[in-house]
Amino acid sequence: MALDDSRPIVERLRQHLADARALDALSDSFSIFVFDALRKELKDVPTRLLLRNGSLDEFPLNGLDEEHVLRARLEQQRIAREFLIWAEEKLQVRSLKRRSRDSWTVVDGPEPYAVLGAGFEAESLGLVASSSLLFPREIHDAGQTSELALNFERVWNDPAASRHSQEDFLEAARVLARDNAPESVYLRILTSLFSDFVDEAGKIAQDRGRTGFFETAVWSKLYKFQRDGVLGAIDKLDRHNGCIIADSVGLGKTFEALAVIKYYELRNDRVLVLAPKRLRENWTLYRANDARNPLVADRLNYDVLNHTDLSRETGTSGDIDLAHVNWGNYDLVVIDESHNFRNNPQVKDRTTRYERLMSAVFVAGVKTKVLMLSATPVNTRLADLKNQVLFATEGDDSALANSGIRSIESTLRKAQGRFTMWQNQPDGQRTTDGLLGALGMDYIRLLDLITIARSRKHIEKYYGTADVGRFPERVPPVNLSPPIDSTGQLMPLADLNAAILMLNLAAYKPTSYVLEKAKKKYADLYDQSLRTGGSRVWRQTDREDNIVHLMRIGLLKRLESSVHSLSLTVAKILGKVEAAIDRIDVFAARGDAGLSINSFDELSEIDMEDQELEDVVGGKVRVFLADVDRVRWRQDLVEDRDTLREVLAEVSAVDVSRDAKLAELKGLLLEKAKNPTNGDNRKSLIFTAYSDTAEYLYANVAEWAVADLGLHVALITGDSTRTTAPLARHGMHEVLAAFAPRAKNGDPDGPQIEVVIATDTISEGQNLQDCDTVVNYDIHWNPVRIVQRFGRVDRLGTTNATVHLVNFWPNIDLESYINLEKRVSSRMSLLDVSATGEENVLDSGDAGAMNDLDYRRRQLEQMRVAAPTMEDLAGGLSITDLTLSDFRMDAAARPATELAEIEHWPLALFAVSRFDSALADDGLAPGTIFLLRAREESSGVPADYPLAPNLLAYVTDDGVIAHAIEQPKLALDVLRHHALAQTEPDADALADFNTATREGRDLSHYRELLDVAVRAVNGKAKESAVASLFSAGASSYGDEAQASGLAAVDLVAWIVLVP
């Protein structure tokens, strides 16, 4: 043999095998790819293989590290099947019992030939490039080859030196050759993605089982997705000290929280539930020895306090004496409707509820975990999350640094800026996918660390309804636009709106009229620097401008609600205006200079709250009349008085007999009584934003409904609860139990209430699914509230096949309505420091969502044609699209032994499943999902990628990645949908796959799809000039891998979705 032969050793070995009688190899490991390279030559050659001790446990048969390029050709199943046919006839295998430093291959052929330092391995034989220093040496000397053959024979036949391992070896090969169940490949992918979590969760799950948690009453009542949420929440609480359960409206967050509470109570932890006062009884019921309590067997024992109790030092809350509460001694705090704490208002001279909760509960005393419940943790700004997340970190902005979030505040601020830029894009570019890309991986990472979020759409599509039952069908809304005045005598609505917008409301902004000589002292007295630092100041005049803006909005909303509500409010404002004019006139009649703020040398000498102080006007913010431009102020006050008198005269003339909207509501209730929906369901839930409108409706509907329709009616506002039904008690809980006895564990045979008229005091946190119809008597300008209202009846577990929404709209065209909102918003310089003392990174100009004409038009048009969801309002995007908790739970819920076996699978195993054609409606198509793992830091997988160092790609059959490569959630959802519970190979799908690939002999299509995924990892998807990884070329795997980027990744597993 020529010494300068530069061919790989495997090529020269092939030549010597041509006429060989036998082959013996002592090898550290074995690669089926070496067999494939020598398949023709080995066909009739008996082969004996001695493997290093422990080789089968340590090394798979589909190659070592550098053989990733061979695995990426996707042919290992075919090769393994062909290998098994040959091996069962021609191969014998034993394993060493003792350590060996050598490896060699000896060919018994016409010419003496052996390779010292190379076994049946791809790297040592030169089949692939190696990163190790390998020096295999070919031997042609007959004496030396005979010596190697003799040594091999001695070891082979010595029971003390080697043992039989034929069956173990063939079983390892069968793993590569078998057809796999889709669920097994799904679990393989999950264990690779979340290995640390799965390992730890498996041990923790065993501990939880020993507490009896899985035998509790609350656990038994949970659906699969709820159990996943509970376990995910517990994990986040234990890892990060906090969690937000942000499941959509109507999916049972309360029961999930109760299960979490029970788990920690079983650990002897002390638990506090903080709830809005109106929802207090929702929580106290589940710890009571009460026949209505479905969880009485669990003997829950948590404390319940109201959000407002954080502002109180004394008094009682239920049976708790607030003066003696040991706030710092709670191990777990559950905050219901936690979005109420999204702001931390900047105020003087008192501690806010947020500050009290942070300092007295979370920072002080024992280490406290916090579970937050909210369907809307992000309401108007992404930064809404900040204060909620900081509860979990006890105010430490860098507490999640070890999890990849250096600064919580900075992460949210940057995401908000990107969100604003996304909003400013043209319609065609402002897509959900674009938003996912714009938000940034750090924001998505933060959500994934802290939140559990599932939507109805998500559960229907990826969990299925076999477990949870069918959700009710949302019937398209009924839209009503009755006139205000049935006689047509009232001034046009547009003129009323214009009159309201012209109001100065000068009585509510006295500091705006302070004379120049006194401005500095009033600024020193009332202005505040922003808590964020810098030179920005929260000015009292800004605050008053905001108050005036909100009052204008309030007047317009009340006009939409009812003429009765508007009349009461206008009369109240008119009284304040007239009182201010009288004060100015009395002061002027006195004729003296009066007391001024400049009469005091030091501001500390002034007690502006002293009620004995003369010549002072205002409420919480008071000014001396001597310091005000009284002429200009009186002029504006008189202008307001005249306008208010005109408006009041118009609207107060519209009494009950002329109220067309009230008449339309009665007609609606009459029709429902005559033609009930869902069998005999005559129940309706009527919402209004204002208690005076609710009182007005109750006064004019209740007796009529009882007398003419035989329907009992109830009123629920923040101040009162009344009903026509003969109930023993008229508390809110009793009234709701009579309205929804099934949902509230009431008495189905007792007195029933069919109509509830309510304010938004019950638009959150109440399960009223006995009812099937929601009426929006006024359209809330925050569409989130509309979703929350409808969520009282559109709920999981309802017996109603359909749910109905009725919207009362103002009697003007949609375009005028939208322009009205825009005009109102544009008149205010939106300075969020008035509420929070922090600068708002959301652009408050026309680009802002609520100020964006097109955005609001789409929202309102959508509300006319379909009952909205949170996802609809966000353009199809929800937190559900950004978190991965469900998948972690799928893996963690499996037995540890099953996961351990799957975790040790060889690389590049795959499964085949049938694509669900129903997903085509969402623009999805058949294709392949690949899991790749970065082999080095420079792989192109960013460190803040949610699955780093792994990368998941769903490539459709047309060669397009179905999602932004940095957004793997869709790929996981589709994978879960097609694989979960498919515990056996899909024979029909496999038959189609085998036909298309000629029994695995032609996988070029799938190699092309893998090439797309690999290029995307390395940011080379658009570099068309780079040659494909899978182009032809002998022994150039290394070069091709480098060209396409495969050198940087390993193929872990893949699943094919055939048409």
NUDOVO-301978 format. One record per residue (C-alpha): x, y negated, z negated. Coordinates in steps of 0.05 Angstrom, whole numbers, padded with zeros to 5 digits, always signed. Example, Ala and Ser with C-alpha at 12.3 -4.5 7.8 and 13.67 -1.06 7.14 Angstrom:
residues 2
+00246+00090-00156/+00273+00021-00143/
//
This chain:
residues 1059
+00000+00000+00000/+00027-00069+00019/+00050-00107-00042/+00025-00173-00013/-00046-00148-00004/-00087-00206-00034/-00154-00172-00032/-00190-00160-00099/-00173-00094-00131/-00244-00070-00122/-00233-00071-00046/-00171-00027-00051/-00206+00019-00101/-00261+00028-00049/-00211+00053+00002/-00184+00106-00046/-00254+00130-00063/-00269+00146+00009/-00245+00218+00004/-00241+00224-00072/-00258+00288-00109/-00271+00255-00177/-00265+00190-00215/-00248+00180-00289/-00251+00113-00324/-00234+00091-00394/-00270+00024-00400/-00287-00029-00451/-00355-00037-00418/-00394-00017-00356/-00426-00060-00302/-00480-00036-00254/-00454-00089-00206/-00389-00050-00199/-00430+00011-00182/-00468-00031-00131/-00403-00055-00099/-00378+00018-00094/-00446+00052-00083/-00431+00083-00016/-00363+00109-00036/-00388+00137-00103/-00447+00172-00072/-00416+00242-00076/-00361+00229-00127/-00369+00261-00196/-00352+00208-00247/-00335+00211-00320/-00338+00148-00363/-00306+00138-00432/-00332+00076-00465/-00299+00037-00521/-00329+00050-00590/-00391+00005-00599/-00393-00015-00526/-00466+00002-00516/-00486-00039-00576/-00443-00099-00557/-00446-00102-00482/-00506-00095-00435/-00498-00055-00371/-00515-00115-00327/-00447-00147-00336/-00407-00192-00380/-00407-00267-00385/-00377-00284-00318/-00424-00238-00281/-00480-00289-00287/-00472-00304-00213/-00487-00231-00198/-00547-00230-00245/-00572-00292-00210/-00580-00253-00145/-00641-00223-00181/-00626-00153-00156/-00608-00118-00220/-00673-00079-00226/-00664-00049-00156/-00590-00035-00170/-00608-00003-00238/-00659+00043-00206/-00610+00066-00152/-00556+00074-00205/-00601+00118-00248/-00614+00166-00190/-00539+00172-00179/-00520+00174-00253/-00568+00230-00271/-00532+00274-00220/-00461+00249-00217/-00444+00212-00281/-00423+00237-00350/-00413+00189-00408/-00378+00195-00475/-00358+00141-00525/-00294+00135-00564/-00296+00145-00639/-00231+00108-00650/-00203+00043-00626/-00164+00042-00560/-00121-00015-00534/-00119+00011-00462/-00167+00017-00404/-00156+00050-00337/-00188+00081-00276/-00160+00144-00244/-00181+00169-00175/-00171+00243-00160/-00160+00237-00085/-00114+00253-00027/-00064+00201-00053/-00047+00187-00125/-00082+00123-00147/-00099+00090-00213/-00111+00021-00240/-00083+00007-00309/-00117-00049-00348/-00183-00044-00310/-00243-00001-00326/-00312-00001-00294/-00317-00077-00303/-00330-00133-00253/-00279-00182-00281/-00219-00135-00286/-00232-00106-00217/-00237-00176-00186/-00310-00171-00167/-00321-00239-00200/-00274-00293-00223/-00254-00289-00296/-00239-00343-00346/-00193-00294-00383/-00121-00277-00367/-00125-00207-00338/-00066-00168-00309/-00091-00102-00280/-00036-00060-00248/-00045-00010-00192/-00006+00056-00198/+00012+00099-00138/+00063+00143-00173/+00038+00215-00179/+00072+00226-00246/+00041+00165-00278/-00028+00178-00251/-00024+00250-00275/-00005+00226-00344/-00065+00180-00347/-00110+00236-00323/-00083+00283-00376/-00093+00232-00432/-00164+00221-00408/-00177+00296-00408/-00151+00303-00480/-00195+00248-00507/-00255+00272-00468/-00251+00342-00496/-00232+00323-00567/-00295+00319-00611/-00254+00279-00662/-00237+00227-00609/-00301+00220-00570/-00375+00235-00575/-00431+00249-00526/-00470+00185-00509/-00501+00203-00443/-00574+00192-00464/-00560+00126-00499/-00524+00102-00437/-00581+00123-00390/-00632+00091-00437/-00594+00025-00432/-00597+00031-00356/-00672+00046-00358/-00683-00021-00394/-00655-00055-00333/-00696-00012-00285/-00764-00014-00319/-00824-00058-00304/-00836-00106-00362/-00900-00130-00393/-00911-00205-00382/-00921-00216-00457/-00853-00184-00472/-00818-00231-00424/-00857-00290-00454/-00832-00270-00523/-00762-00261-00496/-00764-00333-00471/-00792-00358-00537/-00740-00323-00579/-00686-00353-00536/-00716-00423-00540/-00732-00423-00614/-00683-00372-00641/-00666-00409-00705/-00738-00423-00720/-00761-00352-00705/-00707-00320-00748/-00723-00364-00807/-00798-00363-00796/-00799-00287-00796/-00769-00285-00865/-00814-00340-00890/-00876-00306-00861/-00860-00245-00904/-00856-00290-00965/-00922-00322-00948/-00954-00253-00942/-00931-00236-01012/-00968-00296-01041/-01034-00269-01016/-01042-00328-00969/-01065-00285-00910/-01120-00255-00953/-01151-00321-00973/-01222-00341-00953/-01198-00403-00916/-01148-00363-00874/-01202-00314-00855/-01245-00370-00827/-01192-00399-00780/-01189-00387-00705/-01123-00366-00673/-01104-00436-00652/-01120-00462-00722/-01077-00409-00754/-01021-00428-00707/-01031-00501-00728/-01029-00484-00802/-00965-00444-00797/-00934-00498-00754/-00954-00552-00804/-00925-00512-00862/-00860-00504-00824/-00855-00578-00809/-00871-00595-00881/-00816-00549-00906/-00765-00572-00854/-00780-00646-00847/-00823-00662-00908/-00881-00685-00866/-00929-00668-00811/-00986-00701-00773/-01042-00655-00751/-01068-00693-00691/-01116-00642-00661/-01171-00674-00619/-01238-00693-00648/-01281-00633-00668/-01228-00579-00673/-01229-00569-00748/-01171-00608-00777/-01203-00607-00846/-01202-00531-00850/-01131-00529-00825/-01112-00578-00881/-01149-00536-00932/-01109-00475-00911/-01044-00514-00919/-01068-00538-00988/-01084-00466-01009/-01015-00443-00988/-00980-00495-01031/-01028-00484-01089/-01008-00410-01087/-00937-00435-01098/-00962-00473-01159/-00953-00541-01126/-00996-00600-01147/-01036-00629-01089/-01070-00696-01078/-01119-00712-01023/-01126-00785-01003/-01189-00797-00963/-01231-00856-00940/-01284-00868-00992/-01339-00849-00944/-01308-00780-00933/-01293-00766-01006/-01350-00716-01015/-01325-00677-00954/-01265-00658-00996/-01294-00653-01066/-01344-00601-01042/-01290-00550-01025/-01262-00549-01096/-01330-00546-01130/-01366-00486-01158/-01423-00501-01111/-01467-00456-01070/-01454-00500-01009/-01378-00487-01015/-01358-00433-00965/-01289-00429-00997/-01311-00421-01069/-01272-00356-01075/-01206-00393-01063/-01216-00436-01126/-01182-00497-01095/-01158-00545-01148/-01131-00608-01115/-01144-00680-01137/-01183-00727-01092/-01174-00802-01091/-01198-00856-01043/-01152-00897-00999/-01178-00959-01035/-01156-00930-01102/-01085-00949-01083/-01105-01021-01093/-01132-01008-01163/-01095-01003-01229/-01154-00987-01274/-01224-00957-01272/-01243-00887-01250/-01247-00850-01184/-01292-00791-01193/-01267-00758-01256/-01197-00788-01252/-01176-00846-01296/-01133-00890-01250/-01097-00922-01309/-01065-00855-01326/-01052-00824-01257/-00981-00796-01252/-00973-00816-01179/-00902-00789-01173/-00919-00718-01196/-00953-00692-01132/-00915-00640-01091/-00961-00648-01031/-01004-00708-01010/-01056-00698-00955/-01078-00763-00922/-01144-00758-00885/-01152-00808-00827/-01078-00827-00836/-01082-00877-00778/-01112-00924-00830/-01040-00931-00855/-01010-00946-00787/-01000-01018-00807/-00966-01047-00868/-00995-01118-00872/-00948-01173-00894/-00981-01207-00953/-00960-01250-01011/-00969-01238-01085/-00996-01167-01082/-00975-01097-01064/-01008-01066-01003/-01037-00996-01004/-00981-00974-00958/-00927-01001-01004/-00961-00970-01065/-00965-00902-01032/-00893-00906-01010/-00863-00929-01075/-00908-00897-01127/-00921-00830-01094/-00867-00813-01043/-00805-00847-01069/-00818-00840-01143/-00820-00775-01182/-00816-00706-01151/-00800-00694-01078/-00867-00702-01043/-00889-00672-00977/-00942-00709-00936/-00993-00678-00889/-01030-00730-00847/-01095-00717-00809/-01115-00761-00751/-01144-00750-00682/-01116-00818-00664/-01048-00826-00696/-01030-00870-00637/-01086-00920-00627/-01064-00982-00590/-00988-00979-00596/-00937-00923-00596/-00907-00957-00657/-00971-00937-00695/-00933-00874-00710/-00876-00909-00746/-00906-00922-00814/-00939-00853-00815/-00873-00818-00799/-00836-00860-00851/-00881-00830-00905/-00849-00763-00891/-00779-00792-00894/-00793-00836-00955/-00778-00897-00914/-00710-00872-00890/-00706-00892-00817/-00648-00844-00804/-00676-00783-00840/-00685-00744-00775/-00614-00758-00749/-00595-00685-00757/-00654-00667-00712/-00632-00714-00657/-00670-00778-00678/-00618-00829-00701/-00670-00883-00715/-00745-00873-00719/-00759-00947-00711/-00712-00954-00651/-00740-00891-00618/-00811-00917-00622/-00792-00988-00602/-00756-00964-00540/-00813-00917-00521/-00862-00975-00529/-00820-01018-00482/-00819-00961-00430/-00894-00952-00439/-00906-01026-00425/-00863-01023-00363/-00903-00962-00340/-00967-01002-00350/-00942-01057-00305/-00932-01010-00247/-00981-01009-00188/-01039-00960-00192/-01007-00909-00146/-00944-00905-00188/-00978-00907-00256/-00987-00832-00263/-00987-00785-00322/-00924-00752-00297/-00892-00820-00290/-00910-00836-00362/-00881-00771-00387/-00816-00789-00353/-00818-00861-00377/-00829-00846-00451/-00761-00814-00458/-00740-00748-00488/-00723-00779-00556/-00796-00800-00566/-00821-00732-00544/-00771-00700-00591/-00797-00742-00649/-00869-00721-00634/-00849-00649-00631/-00813-00652-00698/-00871-00684-00735/-00937-00670-00700/-00985-00612-00688/-01033-00631-00632/-01082-00590-00590/-01138-00615-00546/-01203-00582-00524/-01177-00577-00453/-01113-00546-00477/-01149-00493-00518/-01198-00475-00463/-01142-00468-00411/-01086-00436-00450/-01118-00402-00510/-01182-00382-00477/-01251-00382-00509/-01256-00308-00528/-01233-00325-00599/-01265-00393-00609/-01328-00385-00568/-01353-00432-00514/-01349-00507-00522/-01414-00544-00508/-01423-00573-00438/-01419-00649-00437/-01478-00673-00396/-01464-00737-00356/-01484-00798-00398/-01550-00834-00393/-01535-00908-00382/-01587-00960-00402/-01583-01035-00392/-01648-01066-00418/-01655-01142-00420/-01651-01176-00488/-01718-01210-00482/-01776-01173-00452/-01810-01239-00434/-01750-01267-00397/-01753-01333-00436/-01684-01327-00468/-01627-01365-00435/-01586-01321-00388/-01536-01276-00422/-01479-01308-00383/-01498-01376-00412/-01501-01348-00482/-01432-01318-00474/-01405-01383-00446/-01434-01422-00505/-01400-01374-00554/-01333-01380-00519/-01338-01456-00523/-01341-01456-00599/-01282-01487-00634/-01300-01453-00700/-01262-01510-00732/-01289-01494-00802/-01245-01432-00802/-01178-01465-00785/-01167-01525-00831/-01091-01522-00827/-01095-01536-00752/-01119-01607-00771/-01065-01623-00823/-01032-01690-00811/-00959-01693-00790/-00938-01723-00857/-00961-01661-00895/-00945-01605-00845/-00878-01586-00874/-00904-01575-00945/-00963-01533-00921/-00915-01493-00878/-00871-01482-00939/-00932-01461-00979/-00965-01414-00929/-00917-01394-00873/-00877-01330-00880/-00814-01303-00847/-00822-01237-00812/-00800-01177-00852/-00760-01156-00791/-00713-01214-00803/-00688-01267-00756/-00716-01337-00747/-00787-01317-00727/-00841-01343-00774/-00912-01321-00787/-00948-01388-00786/-01013-01400-00820/-01039-01434-00758/-01026-01371-00719/-01065-01331-00770/-01124-01380-00765/-01122-01377-00689/-01127-01302-00694/-01185-01306-00742/-01222-01352-00695/-01208-01305-00637/-01235-01246-00676/-01297-01286-00695/-01311-01302-00622/-01305-01229-00606/-01350-01213-00665/-01404-01260-00640/-01402-01231-00570/-01405-01160-00598/-01464-01178-00643/-01500-01207-00582/-01489-01139-00548/-01513-01104-00611/-01578-01139-00626/-01608-01209-00626/-01624-01198-00700/-01550-01187-00717/-01529-01248-00676/-01582-01292-00709/-01559-01274-00779/-01486-01286-00762/-01498-01352-00726/-01539-01377-00784/-01483-01360-00833/-01430-01395-00791/-01475-01455-00782/-01483-01461-00857/-01407-01462-00866/-01399-01515-00811/-01452-01559-00842/-01421-01552-00911/-01353-01574-00883/-01385-01635-00850/-01419-01653-00916/-01352-01648-00954/-01319-01695-00904/-01377-01745-00909/-01377-01744-00985/-01302-01755-00986/-01308-01813-00937/-01364-01845-00977/-01320-01847-01039/-01271-01893-01004/-01208-01874-01043/-01144-01842-01018/-01156-01777-01055/-01105-01725-01077/-01052-01701-01027/-01002-01645-01026/-00949-01700-01024/-00973-01723-01093/-00934-01664-01121/-00857-01664-01123/-00853-01588-01126/-00898-01537-01094/-00893-01495-01157/-00934-01549-01191/-00994-01536-01146/-01045-01483-01162/-01087-01483-01099/-01131-01429-01128/-01153-01474-01185/-01228-01481-01175/-01228-01547-01214/-01182-01578-01163/-01220-01634-01126/-01218-01653-01053/-01196-01584-01031/-01229-01545-00974/-01219-01475-00948/-01224-01404-00974/-01161-01364-00989/-01121-01418-00953/-01139-01487-00980/-01119-01557-00960/-01131-01626-00989/-01180-01669-00949/-01132-01727-00955/-01081-01687-00914/-01130-01672-00857/-01144-01711-00793/-01217-01718-00816/-01241-01755-00754/-01216-01702-00705/-01238-01645-00751/-01308-01674-00760/-01314-01685-00685/-01300-01612-00672/-01345-01590-00729/-01403-01631-00701/-01392-01601-00632/-01395-01531-00664/-01458-01549-00703/-01496-01572-00642/-01477-01510-00602/-01494-01463-00659/-01562-01497-00669/-01578-01488-00596/-01557-01415-00596/-01595-01400-00661/-01659-01431-00634/-01655-01387-00572/-01640-01320-00604/-01683-01327-00666/-01744-01335-00621/-01734-01264-00596/-01773-01226-00649/-01789-01152-00652/-01846-01159-00602/-01798-01188-00550/-01738-01143-00564/-01733-01102-00500/-01673-01062-00525/-01710-01038-00587/-01769-01017-00543/-01722-00978-00498/-01694-00941-00558/-01764-00922-00581/-01779-00896-00512/-01716-00854-00514/-01736-00823-00581/-01807-00811-00556/-01781-00773-00495/-01733-00731-00538/-01791-00713-00584/-01835-00692-00526/-01780-00656-00487/-01727-00632-00536/-01661-00607-00511/-01626-00540-00527/-01690-00505-00544/-01725-00547-00597/-01670-00595-00616/-01701-00663-00629/-01643-00692-00669/-01609-00757-00648/-01551-00795-00679/-01555-00870-00665/-01491-00910-00675/-01483-00985-00681/-01422-01026-00700/-01460-01071-00749/-01498-01056-00812/-01549-01112-00800/-01567-01080-00733/-01573-01012-00768/-01618-01042-00821/-01660-01076-00767/-01668-01011-00728/-01686-00972-00790/-01738-01024-00810/-01771-01020-00742/-01762-00947-00723/-01769-00906-00787/-01843-00913-00804/-01862-00910-00730/-01822-00846-00720/-01854-00811-00779/-01925-00833-00760/-01923-00825-00685/-01869-00772-00673/-01868-00732-00738/-01793-00745-00744/-01758-00764-00808/-01706-00819-00802/-01645-00838-00844/-01601-00899-00849/-01527-00894-00867/-01483-00955-00873/-01423-00972-00915/-01469-01004-00966/-01531-00962-00968/-01564-00896-00951/-01640-00888-00943/-01687-00838-00912/-01761-00825-00901/-01750-00752-00917/-01774-00728-00986/-01705-00710-01013/-01689-00702-01087/-01627-00746-01078/-01613-00798-01025/-01537-00797-01026/-01499-00795-00961/-01479-00722-00969/-01550-00700-00984/-01578-00739-00925/-01526-00710-00877/-01539-00640-00904/-01613-00650-00887/-01594-00676-00818/-01543-00621-00803/-01558-00563-00851/-01519-00512-00811/-01456-00554-00807/-01462-00581-00878/-01485-00517-00913/-01552-00549-00928/-01620-00517-00937/-01648-00499-00868/-01717-00489-00899/-01717-00555-00937/-01739-00624-00912/-01706-00640-00846/-01681-00706-00819/-01683-00712-00743/-01657-00783-00731/-01598-00817-00765/-01583-00890-00753/-01512-00905-00775/-01453-00951-00771/-01383-00925-00756/-01378-00906-00829/-01393-00834-00807/-01360-00837-00738/-01299-00801-00766/-01290-00738-00807/-01362-00713-00804/-01386-00648-00774/-01458-00660-00750/-01461-00607-00696/-01534-00589-00711/-01549-00652-00671/-01538-00652-00596/-01548-00725-00577/-01509-00788-00593/-01536-00857-00576/-01488-00916-00572/-01535-00973-00587/-01476-01019-00573/-01412-01004-00534/-01352-01010-00580/-01297-01050-00546/-01247-00999-00571/-01263-00937-00529/-01229-00893-00581/-01289-00906-00626/-01336-00880-00572/-01296-00815-00570/-01299-00810-00645/-01374-00822-00647/-01388-00768-00595/-01341-00721-00632/-01393-00715-00688/-01435-00669-00643/-01385-00646-00589/-01351-00596-00634/-01323-00526-00636/-01373-00475-00661/-01437-00512-00643/-01498-00471-00624/-01519-00524-00573/-01505-00505-00501/-01503-00579-00481/-01488-00645-00515/-01515-00712-00492/-01491-00784-00494/-01534-00846-00484/-01501-00913-00475/-01536-00981-00482/-01499-01031-00439/-01505-01107-00436/-01553-01130-00383/-01498-01157-00338/-01459-01125-00282/-01396-01087-00299/-01349-01136-00266/-01377-01194-00306/-01372-01153-00370/-01299-01137-00357/-01283-01209-00340/-01316-01231-00405/-01271-01186-00446/-01211-01212-00407/-01230-01284-00420/-01238-01272-00494/-01171-01237-00499/-01135-01289-00458/-01156-01345-00505/-01115-01316-00561/-01040-01314-00567/-01036-01244-00593/-00985-01247-00648/-00986-01181-00685/-00950-01211-00744/-01017-01235-00767/-01032-01164-00786/-00965-01131-00797/-00911-01183-00806/-00873-01149-00751/-00860-01169-00679/-00902-01132-00628/-00861-01101-00573/-00924-01091-00532/-00931-01146-00481/-00992-01185-00501/-01003-01215-00433/-01045-01188-00377/-01002-01126-00372/-01027-01101-00440/-01077-01044-00434/-01135-01080-00467/-01120-01142-00426/-01110-01105-00361/-01171-01116-00317/-01163-01054-00275/-01146-01010-00334/-01209-01032-00372/-01251-01026-00309/-01230-00954-00301/-01245-00940-00374/-01315-00968-00371/-01331-00936-00304/-01308-00870-00333/-01353-00879-00394/-01412-00889-00347/-01402-00822-00312/-01374-00777-00366/-01368-00772-00441/-01296-00794-00453/-01242-00756-00489/-01177-00782-00517/-01140-00751-00458/-01186-00787-00409/-01173-00854-00442/-01098-00843-00438/-01100-00826-00365/-01100-00752-00377/-01042-00753-00427/-01046-00733-00499/-00997-00716-00555/-01016-00644-00538/-00976-00651-00474/-00914-00668-00513/-00908-00618-00570/-00885-00545-00571/-00911-00520-00638/-00960-00469-00610/-00904-00432-00575/-00861-00429-00637/-00921-00400-00674/-00933-00347-00620/-00863-00321-00633/-00862-00329-00708/-00927-00291-00716/-00897-00227-00688/-00866-00172-00731/-00792-00184-00743/-00774-00115-00715/-00808-00130-00649/-00774-00197-00643/-00706-00168-00661/-00712-00117-00605/-00734-00169-00554/-00681-00218-00575/-00627-00168-00558/-00653-00155-00488/-00603-00160-00431/-00604-00224-00391/-00645-00234-00328/-00702-00186-00342/-00767-00206-00310/-00842-00191-00305/-00896-00203-00254/-00966-00230-00267/-01025-00251-00224/-01032-00326-00216/-01098-00352-00244/-01131-00387-00185/-01172-00430-00233/-01108-00469-00246/-01106-00490-00173/-01157-00545-00191/-01101-00577-00232/-01054-00576-00173/-01017-00514-00196/-00997-00457-00150/-00963-00388-00151/-00888-00390-00163/-00836-00369-00213/-00816-00393-00282/-00742-00389-00298/-00707-00397-00365/-00635-00420-00357/-00583-00430-00411/-00526-00479-00408/-00459-00445-00410/-00421-00509-00427/-00434-00579-00452/-00424-00609-00383/-00480-00567-00354/-00525-00626-00337/-00575-00608-00393/-00580-00672-00435/-00569-00662-00510/-00636-00694-00525/-00674-00649-00477/-00729-00616-00520/-00704-00545-00506/-00629-00558-00502/-00584-00520-00489/-00638-00481-00451/-00677-00506-00392/-00745-00482-00367/-00768-00493-00296/-00833-00474-00261/-00819-00473-00187/-00878-00462-00140/-00872-00419-00079/-00864-00479-00034/-00799-00495-00069/-00824-00553-00112/-00815-00559-00188/-00886-00567-00215/-00864-00615-00270/-00811-00665-00286/-00751-00623-00303/-00743-00659-00369/-00816-00643-00387/-00821-00567-00397/-00888-00566-00433/-00928-00550-00370/-00883-00491-00355/-00893-00463-00425/-00968-00473-00420/-00972-00436-00354/-00926-00382-00379/-00968-00372-00442/-01032-00371-00402/-01008-00315-00356/-00969-00274-00406/-00999-00276-00476/-01037-00211-00492/-01013-00178-00427/-00978-00122-00465/-00972-00075-00405/-00940-00087-00337/-00990-00114-00286/-00993-00056-00237/-01032-00092-00183/-00988-00154-00186/-00925-00111-00185/-00950-00074-00124/-00958-00139-00086/-00890-00163-00109/-00856-00098-00088/-00890-00101-00020/-00868-00173-00009/-00796-00158-00031/-00790-00091+00003/-00784-00056-00064/-00734-00107-00089/-00688-00104-00028/-00705-00174-00004/-00708-00226-00060/-00684-00284-00018/-00748-00323-00031/-00739-00320-00106/-00665-00335-00100/-00684-00399-00063/-00733-00417-00119/-00678-00405-00171/-00632-00448-00130/-00683-00505-00135/-00684-00498-00211/-00608-00495-00217/-00599-00557-00174/-00650-00595-00216/-00611-00579-00279/-00550-00611-00249/-00587-00670-00220/-00573-00647-00149/-00644-00635-00124/-00636-00689-00071/-00566-00671-00049/-00586-00633+00013/-00515-00632+00040/-00492-00583-00014/-00492-00512+00011/-00540-00463-00020/-00515-00417-00074/-00542-00358-00037/-00513-00371+00032/-00474-00313+00062/-00401-00303+00049/-00359-00247+00023/-00329-00251-00047/-00341-00325-00054/-00389-00323-00112/-00346-00369-00153/-00342-00422-00100/-00417-00420-00086/-00433-00423-00159/-00390-00484-00167/-00423-00517-00107/-00494-00508-00131/-00483-00514-00205/-00496-00442-00225/-00428-00440-00257/-00458-00481-00313/-00519-00438-00329/-00541-00367-00344/-00608-00337-00323/-00641-00313-00387/-00708-00288-00361/-00759-00301-00307/-00832-00287-00292/-00864-00285-00224/-00935-00310-00213/-00958-00277-00148/-01020-00302-00110/
//
